[in-house]
Amino acid sequence: MKTFATLIHALDSTNKTTHKYEAIYRFLDTADETDKLWFLALFTGRRPKRSVNTTLLKQWAITLTGLPEWLFVESYATVGDLGETIALILPPSQQTTEQSLSQWMEQIIALRDGTEDEKREFVIDAWMHLNLTERFIFNKLIGGSFRIGVSSKTLINAFANYYKLEPATVTHSLMGDWQMDQVNFKDLIHGKFTEVHKSKPYPFCLAYGLDKEMEELGKVEQWQVEYKWDGIRAQIIKREGEVFIWSRGEELITAQFPEIEQQFLNWDKDFVVDGELLVLIDNQIQNFTSLQKRLNRKTLTKKMLQELPVVVYLYDLLEYEGEDLRATTLQQRRIYLETLAANNPSASVFLSHRLPATTWAQVVEAREQSRAHSSEGLMLKNIDSPYHSGRKRGDWWKWKLDPLTIDAVLIYAQKGSGRRSGHYTDYTFAIRNGDALVTIAKAYSGLTDKEIQEVSKFVNKNAIEKFGPVRTVKPELVFEIAFEGIGLSSRHKSGVALRFPRIKRWRRDKTVADIDTLEQVKSLIK
C-alpha cells in the first residue's frame, strides 16, 4: 500500500505529464506483479463494489475523534471530499503496516459479507495503521469511489514506454474483456489475452494550423479542400471478419458505436479507413454536443440510437487487403477510397465532400460559410502528400474559423488542485435571461497568474454563499468567453452548451449590465 500511496500522491501533486510518467515508472520499478495488476484493474473501472456504506464511515470517524457533527459537516464542506475529510480529522496513527495493495483489496472484498461490527473493527484498525495518504486511498477503496488522477492516454503511453511496447498494443490489452482472476500482469500488458494484430491502428496523420497566405501555397488545384468537422476523428479497421474503431486519442471505442461496427462488418474485403464520427439528423450534421451524449456510456438504449444516429464521413484509405497504402499520394488513395465506398453502399457511411474551387478567393468564401454547414473551418490537403505519422509541416493544413465569443459574469468559483489549490481557478459564468442570471459555461483557463490572484482576492471578499468547496460571489466581474461551437442542451439550465469554453479576456471595461442575454446567445446557434 505504501508504494501505491506514493504513486497516487505523486499523480495528484502535478499537472505535468513528464512528472506523471516518472511516478508511474517508479511504481513499476518497485511494485510486485499483483499490485501492478490491481493498479490496472482500478484504472479501468474494475474496482470491487462498495464494502462499507459511507454513512457508517462518517459515523465511526465522528465517534473515534469525538468531534461534534456540525464541525465535521463544516470540515467536509471545506475539503469537498468525504474520504479526504475523514483521513484529515483522524488522530495520527501510532502503528504501521507493510500489507501490499493486493492484500488490502482481498480483505476489502471479503469484508462485503461481514457484519456491521466486523466492518467497524476492520476499518478502525486499518485507520490506526495507515498514514494520511494511505487512509485517504483506503477510504476511497472501501467506499467504492476510488479513481486514479491520470488520463488513459498518459497511463497507456507510460506503460508502453516502460515496457517498450506500442501504445495500441497496451490500449487493446487493457480495454479488452479481462478479469482479475483470469489474467496475470505480464501477459496482459503484452497482449497475450487479445489478438492485437487484428485491431492495430496506424498513427494518425495530423495537420498544422494554417499560418501562410493563400498565394504561398501555390496553385489551388494542388489542394484537396474539405470541411473540418467537429466530431470524433477515428480509424475504422476491418480485418479477418472483425471491426475495430479507434479514436485519435488512442481509445478503442467500438462498443460505443454498434451501428457503425455493424455497417462495416457488412463491407467486403479488409481495410483501414480514416474518418469522422458525427451525429446526422434529417440530413443535417449536428454539433459535438449531440455526439457527446453518446460517449462513454455502458449501455446504449434503442431510443438513444434512434434519436442520435451516428454516421461516418470518410477521409482516407490507409490499408487495403493487407497492403499499406500510406506511402501513395492522397490523390491515388482517394481513388481507391471512392472505389471501396462505391462497392459497399451504406446509409451511414459517406465520403467527405471535396469542395470545388478554382481560385483561392473561392476557398476563402467557403471557409466563411463553413459554420452554416456545421463545420468549424476547412482542411487543405496537398494531393501529392503521403499519409504521414503525426504532423509534417506543409502537406496538411487546418484553417479554422475564429472562435465565437460572449460576455458573461462570474457567479461561482472553486479552488483548483495541485499548485493551484491556494487560489480560486475554476469558474462558472452566467448570462442574463430576463431579470435572472442563468449559468452558461465553466472555464478553467485563460487568465494570467496575476489575474488569478486578483480574482481570488475578490472571491474571498465577496463570497455570498458556500456549497462545499464552491463559493457564490457577487455578480460583478465580467469576462469574454471564447468557444468553438454552440448547441441546444437539455442538461444545462440555460438550455445551451458551449464547446471548449475558455476565458479570452477580463472585461474590466464592462459591468453586469453589459453581459449577453440568453436570446443573443441562442441566436449564435445555426
Salt bridges, closest charged atoms under 4 A:
GLU33 OE2 - LYS36 NZ 3.33
GLU69 OE2 - LYS58 NZ 3.25
GLU74 OE1 - LYS466 NZ 3.43
ASP81 OD2 - LYS140 NZ 2.76
ASP117 OD1 - ARG120 NH2 2.88
ASP125 OD1 - HIS129 ND1 3.68
GLU134 OE2 - LYS2 NZ 3.36
GLU166 OE2 - LYS200 NZ 3.07
ASP187 OD1 - LYS192 NZ 3.71
GLU195 OE2 - LYS198 NZ 3.48
ASP211 OD2 - ARG393 NH1 2.87
GLU226 OE1 - LYS381 NZ 2.87
ASP230 OD1 - ARG499 NH2 2.87
GLU240 OE2 - HIS197 NE2 3.49
GLU240 OE1 - LYS198 NZ 3.92
GLU242 OE2 - LYS198 NZ 2.69
GLU259 OE2 - ARG294 NH1 2.96
ASP270 OD1 - LYS238 NZ 3.91
ASP274 OD2 - ARG233 NH2 2.72
ASP316 OD1 - ARG333 NE 2.72
GLU319 OE1 - ARG239 NH2 2.99
ASP324 OD2 - ARG326 NH2 2.85
GLU338 OE2 - ARG334 NE 3.06
GLU338 OE2 - ARG354 NH2 3.09
GLU376 OE2 - LYS228 NZ 2.56
ASP395 OD2 - HIS388 NE2 2.57
ASP407 OD2 - LYS510 NZ 2.42
GLU454 OE2 - ARG508 NH2 3.17
GLU480 OE1 - ARG505 NE 2.41
GLU484 OE1 - LYS400 NZ 3.66
GLU484 OE2 - ARG502 NH2 2.72
ASP509 OD2 - ARG507 NH2 2.66
